[in-house]
Amino acid sequence: MKKLLFCFIALWSCSLAAFAETVILKDGTVYKGNIPHQDEQVVYVIQNENLIKVPVSDIQEIKKDEDLRSNSNLLDIDTGGPVIKNKREFILKAGFDFYGQYRHKGSTSSEDSPKGINFSAEYYRYIQNIFGIGAGTTVQNSRDIGNTPGSFYFLPVYLGIKIRSNPTDPYKYGYMTGQVGYNFFMPDSQYDKYTDNVCGGVYYALGVGVVYNNVVFELLSSTNNGKARIQSTNADIEIEYLKYTFSVGYVFDW
């Protein structure tokens, strides 16, 4: 749960930074933050957790996020190319799980899981060209659990957030991503021989990536959770499977 909370805090902080705005007053005062509301008389600015009320008559200029980003090098791969203004992406990826660790929560021991592969499909819709909200799913191949009999795989379904640089021709950008959702826990028949009441749990992940000429390269750290009951002791166990994945795929944009 602490890892999940960290994911939300990290993504929320990044998203606030991505949508910062600057209010410049006629007397030279500058406020930088987020504008939750404005009308013909007043503009409200959230700066460092403080809500500031600014009369419109005192304002010289308001610089929106997109204006700031055009002059920023944050995450940008190539600031010299023409910016591509797309709104949607559909992504297909093949991943290699080069490290995995299976453990029961509350236990000090863990078991390394063999390397595996997975396939993912994702859809994203973008706001102001740099902040995307989407959904996806990943199918893992079956993998062993060290000294534990049987094999397993997880099938996560998740919501995703992506913060990227402005895409430039030939469709390239860098990005950070976060995912949270539910995963189904799928053991094989051998694993089922000593467990009952198998079910899934929370899935979450953080990663970074690069897209170049519509080809995506991504490094992702993800955690799958599940539950089961040991038949011999009738004890409930919580399962955690941490893995690191390198993926290559293709981005369809429009």
KOLGURO-748829 format. One record per residue (C-alpha): residue number from 1; z, y, x. Coordinates in steps of 0.02 Angstrom, whole numbers, plus 32768, in hexadecimal, padded with zeros to 4 digits. Each point is the difference from the previous one (the first is absolute). Layout:
k: NUM | z: Z | y: Y | x: X
...
***
This chain:
k: 1 | z: 8000 | y: 8000 | x: 8000
k: 2 | z: 8023 | y: 8077 | x: 8092
k: 3 | z: 7F4F | y: 7FE2 | x: 8040
k: 4 | z: 7FBA | y: 8024 | x: 7F53
k: 5 | z: 8064 | y: 80A2 | x: 7FF5
k: 6 | z: 7FC0 | y: 8032 | x: 80AB
k: 7 | z: 7F4C | y: 7FE4 | x: 7FC5
k: 8 | z: 8018 | y: 8074 | x: 7F6C
k: 9 | z: 8055 | y: 8088 | x: 8068
k: 10 | z: 7F79 | y: 7FFA | x: 8086
k: 11 | z: 7F71 | y: 8007 | x: 7F84
k: 12 | z: 8052 | y: 8088 | x: 7F97
k: 13 | z: 801E | y: 806C | x: 809A
k: 14 | z: 7F4C | y: 7FEA | x: 8037
k: 15 | z: 7FBC | y: 8028 | x: 7F53
k: 16 | z: 8068 | y: 80A0 | x: 7FF6
k: 17 | z: 7FBF | y: 8035 | x: 80AA
k: 18 | z: 7F4F | y: 7FD9 | x: 7FCA
k: 19 | z: 800A | y: 8073 | x: 7F69
k: 20 | z: 805D | y: 8094 | x: 804F
k: 21 | z: 7FC8 | y: 80AF | x: 7FCF
k: 22 | z: 801B | y: 80AB | x: 804F
k: 23 | z: 802D | y: 809E | x: 7F9F
k: 24 | z: 7FE7 | y: 80A3 | x: 8061
k: 25 | z: 8052 | y: 809E | x: 7FBB
k: 26 | z: 7FC1 | y: 80B2 | x: 8014
k: 27 | z: 8095 | y: 802A | x: 8070
k: 28 | z: 7FD3 | y: 7F72 | x: 8078
k: 29 | z: 807F | y: 7F80 | x: 7FC2
k: 30 | z: 7FBD | y: 7F4D | x: 8002
k: 31 | z: 803E | y: 7F6E | x: 7F97
k: 32 | z: 7FC4 | y: 7F50 | x: 8026
k: 33 | z: 8020 | y: 7F72 | x: 7F86
k: 34 | z: 7FCA | y: 7FBD | x: 7F58
k: 35 | z: 7FD7 | y: 8063 | x: 7F63
k: 36 | z: 803E | y: 7FA0 | x: 7F67
k: 37 | z: 7FD3 | y: 808D | x: 7F85
k: 38 | z: 7FA9 | y: 80A8 | x: 7FFB
k: 39 | z: 7FC4 | y: 8077 | x: 7F79
k: 40 | z: 7FC4 | y: 80B3 | x: 7FEF
k: 41 | z: 80AA | y: 804A | x: 8028
k: 42 | z: 8057 | y: 7F8D | x: 807D
k: 43 | z: 7FE4 | y: 7F75 | x: 807E
k: 44 | z: 8087 | y: 7F7F | x: 8029
k: 45 | z: 8004 | y: 7FBA | x: 80B1
k: 46 | z: 8068 | y: 7F6B | x: 803C
k: 47 | z: 8029 | y: 801F | x: 80B8
k: 48 | z: 8080 | y: 7F94 | x: 805D
k: 49 | z: 804A | y: 7FC3 | x: 7F5A
k: 50 | z: 8015 | y: 80B6 | x: 7FC4
k: 51 | z: 7FA7 | y: 8040 | x: 7F64
k: 52 | z: 7FBD | y: 80B0 | x: 8020
k: 53 | z: 7FC2 | y: 8072 | x: 7F73
k: 54 | z: 7F77 | y: 8076 | x: 803A
k: 55 | z: 7FB4 | y: 8089 | x: 7F91
k: 56 | z: 7F42 | y: 7FF7 | x: 7FFD
k: 57 | z: 7FF7 | y: 80BC | x: 8022
k: 58 | z: 8051 | y: 7FE5 | x: 80AB
k: 59 | z: 7F83 | y: 7F79 | x: 8036
k: 60 | z: 7F6F | y: 8026 | x: 8073
k: 61 | z: 7FB8 | y: 7F50 | x: 8011
k: 62 | z: 8022 | y: 7F4A | x: 7FD6
k: 63 | z: 7FB2 | y: 7F7F | x: 8074
k: 64 | z: 7FE6 | y: 7F5A | x: 7FAC
k: 65 | z: 8011 | y: 7F58 | x: 8058
k: 66 | z: 7F45 | y: 7FE7 | x: 8013
k: 67 | z: 7FEE | y: 80A9 | x: 8057
k: 68 | z: 8087 | y: 7FCF | x: 807D
k: 69 | z: 7FBA | y: 7F53 | x: 801F
k: 70 | z: 7F55 | y: 8043 | x: 802D
k: 71 | z: 804E | y: 8053 | x: 8099
k: 72 | z: 8075 | y: 7F70 | x: 802C
k: 73 | z: 7FE7 | y: 7F71 | x: 8079
k: 74 | z: 8083 | y: 7F8F | x: 7FAF
k: 75 | z: 7FB8 | y: 7F4F | x: 7FFE
k: 76 | z: 7F50 | y: 8046 | x: 8015
k: 77 | z: 7F85 | y: 7F96 | x: 8064
k: 78 | z: 7F72 | y: 807E | x: 8006
k: 79 | z: 801B | y: 80B4 | x: 7FC5
k: 80 | z: 7F4D | y: 8031 | x: 802C
k: 81 | z: 7FA5 | y: 7F94 | x: 7F81
k: 82 | z: 7FDD | y: 802F | x: 7F4B
k: 83 | z: 808E | y: 7FD1 | x: 7F8A
k: 84 | z: 7FD7 | y: 7F7A | x: 7F7F
k: 85 | z: 8049 | y: 8022 | x: 7F53
k: 86 | z: 8014 | y: 7F57 | x: 7FAD
k: 87 | z: 807B | y: 7FD1 | x: 7F77
k: 88 | z: 8003 | y: 7F41 | x: 7FFD
k: 89 | z: 8001 | y: 7F6B | x: 8075
k: 90 | z: 7FF5 | y: 7F45 | x: 7FEA
k: 91 | z: 8036 | y: 7FA0 | x: 809B
k: 92 | z: 7FE9 | y: 7F49 | x: 8032
k: 93 | z: 8062 | y: 7FC2 | x: 8098
k: 94 | z: 801C | y: 7F5F | x: 8062
k: 95 | z: 80A5 | y: 7FFA | x: 805D
k: 96 | z: 804D | y: 7F9B | x: 808E
k: 97 | z: 80BD | y: 7FE7 | x: 7FF6
k: 98 | z: 8027 | y: 7FF8 | x: 80B9
k: 99 | z: 80BD | y: 7FF5 | x: 7FEA
k: 100 | z: 806E | y: 7FC6 | x: 7F70
k: 101 | z: 80B9 | y: 7FDC | x: 7FEA
k: 102 | z: 804F | y: 7F9F | x: 7F70
k: 103 | z: 80BA | y: 800A | x: 7FDD
k: 104 | z: 8084 | y: 7FEE | x: 7F79
k: 105 | z: 805B | y: 80A4 | x: 7FDD
k: 106 | z: 80B4 | y: 7FFA | x: 803B
k: 107 | z: 7FD7 | y: 7F82 | x: 8087
k: 108 | z: 8002 | y: 8031 | x: 80B8
k: 109 | z: 7F75 | y: 7F84 | x: 8029
k: 110 | z: 7F46 | y: 8010 | x: 7FDE
k: 111 | z: 7F64 | y: 7F97 | x: 801C
k: 112 | z: 7F5A | y: 8039 | x: 8046
k: 113 | z: 7F6E | y: 7FE0 | x: 7F8D
k: 114 | z: 7F56 | y: 7FD0 | x: 8049
k: 115 | z: 7F70 | y: 807B | x: 8006
k: 116 | z: 7F9A | y: 8010 | x: 7F61
k: 117 | z: 7F75 | y: 805E | x: 7FA9
k: 118 | z: 7FF5 | y: 8065 | x: 7F60
k: 119 | z: 7F81 | y: 805C | x: 7F95
k: 120 | z: 8020 | y: 80A5 | x: 7FA6
k: 121 | z: 7FAB | y: 806B | x: 7F7C
k: 122 | z: 8038 | y: 80B4 | x: 7FDE
k: 123 | z: 7FCB | y: 8094 | x: 7F95
k: 124 | z: 8032 | y: 80B5 | x: 8026
k: 125 | z: 7FE5 | y: 80A5 | x: 7FA8
k: 126 | z: 8019 | y: 80A0 | x: 8066
k: 127 | z: 8053 | y: 80A7 | x: 7FDA
k: 128 | z: 7FC5 | y: 8097 | x: 8067
k: 129 | z: 7F9E | y: 7F85 | x: 806C
k: 130 | z: 8094 | y: 7FCE | x: 806F
k: 131 | z: 8081 | y: 7FAE | x: 7F8E
k: 132 | z: 7FD2 | y: 7F5C | x: 7FAA
k: 133 | z: 8057 | y: 7F98 | x: 7F7C
k: 134 | z: 7FC4 | y: 7F50 | x: 7FDD
k: 135 | z: 8023 | y: 7F49 | x: 7FE3
k: 136 | z: 7FD6 | y: 7F5C | x: 8054
k: 137 | z: 8021 | y: 7F48 | x: 801A
k: 138 | z: 8004 | y: 7F8A | x: 8094
k: 139 | z: 7FE4 | y: 7F43 | x: 8007
k: 140 | z: 8051 | y: 7FA5 | x: 8093
k: 141 | z: 7FD2 | y: 7F53 | x: 803E
k: 142 | z: 808A | y: 7F7B | x: 7FFC
k: 143 | z: 8072 | y: 7FFF | x: 8099
k: 144 | z: 808F | y: 7F96 | x: 8046
k: 145 | z: 80B7 | y: 8032 | x: 800F
k: 146 | z: 8032 | y: 7FC0 | x: 80AB
k: 147 | z: 807F | y: 7F71 | x: 7FEC
k: 148 | z: 8007 | y: 8011 | x: 7F42
k: 149 | z: 7F95 | y: 7F7C | x: 7FA7
k: 150 | z: 7F6A | y: 803B | x: 7F9F
k: 151 | z: 7F96 | y: 809E | x: 8003
k: 152 | z: 7FF0 | y: 809D | x: 7F97
k: 153 | z: 7FA0 | y: 80A0 | x: 7FE1
k: 154 | z: 801F | y: 80A3 | x: 7FA4
k: 155 | z: 7F8B | y: 805A | x: 7F88
k: 156 | z: 802F | y: 80B9 | x: 7FF8
k: 157 | z: 7FC1 | y: 807C | x: 7F7E
k: 158 | z: 802A | y: 80B3 | x: 8030
k: 159 | z: 7FED | y: 80BB | x: 7FEA
k: 160 | z: 7FC9 | y: 805F | x: 809A
k: 161 | z: 800A | y: 80AF | x: 8048
k: 162 | z: 7F8A | y: 803C | x: 8088
k: 163 | z: 8008 | y: 80A3 | x: 8062
k: 164 | z: 7F62 | y: 801D | x: 8065
k: 165 | z: 7FA3 | y: 8084 | x: 8062
k: 166 | z: 7F6A | y: 8052 | x: 7FB0
k: 167 | z: 7F70 | y: 7F81 | x: 800C
k: 168 | z: 7F6D | y: 803B | x: 8068
k: 169 | z: 7F50 | y: 7FBD | x: 8019
k: 170 | z: 7FDE | y: 7F6F | x: 801F
k: 171 | z: 8097 | y: 7FE1 | x: 7F8F
k: 172 | z: 8090 | y: 7FF6 | x: 807A
k: 173 | z: 80B8 | y: 802D | x: 7FF4
k: 174 | z: 80AF | y: 7FCA | x: 8035
k: 175 | z: 8089 | y: 7FD7 | x: 7F84
k: 176 | z: 80B2 | y: 7FC6 | x: 7FDC
k: 177 | z: 8022 | y: 7F8C | x: 7F6D
k: 178 | z: 8091 | y: 7FB8 | x: 7F9E
k: 179 | z: 8005 | y: 7F76 | x: 7F7E
k: 180 | z: 8083 | y: 7FC4 | x: 7F84
k: 181 | z: 7FF4 | y: 7F7F | x: 7F76
k: 182 | z: 8028 | y: 7F4E | x: 7FCC
k: 183 | z: 7FCF | y: 7F60 | x: 805A
k: 184 | z: 7FF3 | y: 7F50 | x: 7FBA
k: 185 | z: 804F | y: 7F79 | x: 806D
k: 186 | z: 7F8F | y: 7F65 | x: 8009
k: 187 | z: 804C | y: 7F65 | x: 8056
k: 188 | z: 7FA7 | y: 7F59 | x: 8013
k: 189 | z: 8038 | y: 7F57 | x: 7FBB
k: 190 | z: 806B | y: 7FD5 | x: 809A
k: 191 | z: 8061 | y: 80A2 | x: 7FF3
k: 192 | z: 8018 | y: 7FE0 | x: 7F45
k: 193 | z: 8054 | y: 7F58 | x: 8025
k: 194 | z: 80A2 | y: 8055 | x: 8037
k: 195 | z: 7FFA | y: 80A3 | x: 7F9C
k: 196 | z: 8005 | y: 8035 | x: 7F49
k: 197 | z: 7FEA | y: 80A4 | x: 7FA1
k: 198 | z: 7F87 | y: 8049 | x: 807F
k: 199 | z: 7FCC | y: 80B5 | x: 7FDA
k: 200 | z: 7FBA | y: 8099 | x: 8055
k: 201 | z: 804A | y: 80A9 | x: 8029
k: 202 | z: 7FE3 | y: 80AE | x: 8046
k: 203 | z: 7F71 | y: 8020 | x: 807A
k: 204 | z: 7FF3 | y: 8099 | x: 8071
k: 205 | z: 7F9B | y: 8035 | x: 8098
k: 206 | z: 7FDA | y: 8090 | x: 8076
k: 207 | z: 7F66 | y: 8013 | x: 806D
k: 208 | z: 7F82 | y: 806C | x: 805C
k: 209 | z: 7F45 | y: 7FF3 | x: 800D
k: 210 | z: 7F58 | y: 8049 | x: 8030
k: 211 | z: 7F5C | y: 8003 | x: 7FA0
k: 212 | z: 7F5E | y: 8017 | x: 8061
k: 213 | z: 7F54 | y: 7FF7 | x: 7FB0
k: 214 | z: 8055 | y: 7FB0 | x: 7F66
k: 215 | z: 804D | y: 7F74 | x: 806A
k: 216 | z: 80BE | y: 7FFC | x: 7FF6
k: 217 | z: 807B | y: 7FC5 | x: 8087
k: 218 | z: 80B6 | y: 7FF4 | x: 7FC8
k: 219 | z: 80A9 | y: 7FCB | x: 8046
k: 220 | z: 8082 | y: 7FD8 | x: 7F7A
k: 221 | z: 80B7 | y: 7FCA | x: 8000
k: 222 | z: 802D | y: 7FAB | x: 7F5A
k: 223 | z: 8093 | y: 7FA5 | x: 7FB2
k: 224 | z: 7FF6 | y: 7F7C | x: 7F76
k: 225 | z: 8099 | y: 7FCC | x: 7F9D
k: 226 | z: 8024 | y: 7F69 | x: 7F92
k: 227 | z: 808B | y: 7F93 | x: 7FB9
k: 228 | z: 8021 | y: 7F45 | x: 7FEE
k: 229 | z: 808C | y: 7F84 | x: 7FDF
k: 230 | z: 8027 | y: 7F71 | x: 8079
k: 231 | z: 8007 | y: 7F5D | x: 7F9C
k: 232 | z: 807D | y: 7FA7 | x: 8070
k: 233 | z: 8084 | y: 808B | x: 7FFC
k: 234 | z: 7FCC | y: 805D | x: 7F62
k: 235 | z: 800D | y: 80A0 | x: 8068
k: 236 | z: 7F90 | y: 8096 | x: 7FE0
k: 237 | z: 7FA5 | y: 8049 | x: 8097
k: 238 | z: 7FA2 | y: 80A3 | x: 8018
k: 239 | z: 7F66 | y: 7FF0 | x: 806D
k: 240 | z: 7FB8 | y: 8089 | x: 806F
k: 241 | z: 7F5A | y: 7FF2 | x: 805B
k: 242 | z: 7FD6 | y: 808A | x: 807C
k: 243 | z: 7F53 | y: 8005 | x: 804E
k: 244 | z: 7F8B | y: 806F | x: 8063
k: 245 | z: 7F47 | y: 8003 | x: 7FD4
k: 246 | z: 7F63 | y: 8044 | x: 8052
k: 247 | z: 7F72 | y: 8015 | x: 7F82
k: 248 | z: 7F47 | y: 802B | x: 8007
k: 249 | z: 7F9D | y: 802D | x: 7F65
k: 250 | z: 7F82 | y: 8070 | x: 7FAB
k: 251 | z: 8019 | y: 809C | x: 7F96
k: 252 | z: 7F8D | y: 8022 | x: 7F6B
k: 253 | z: 8011 | y: 80BA | x: 7FD6
k: 254 | z: 7FBC | y: 8071 | x: 7F78
***
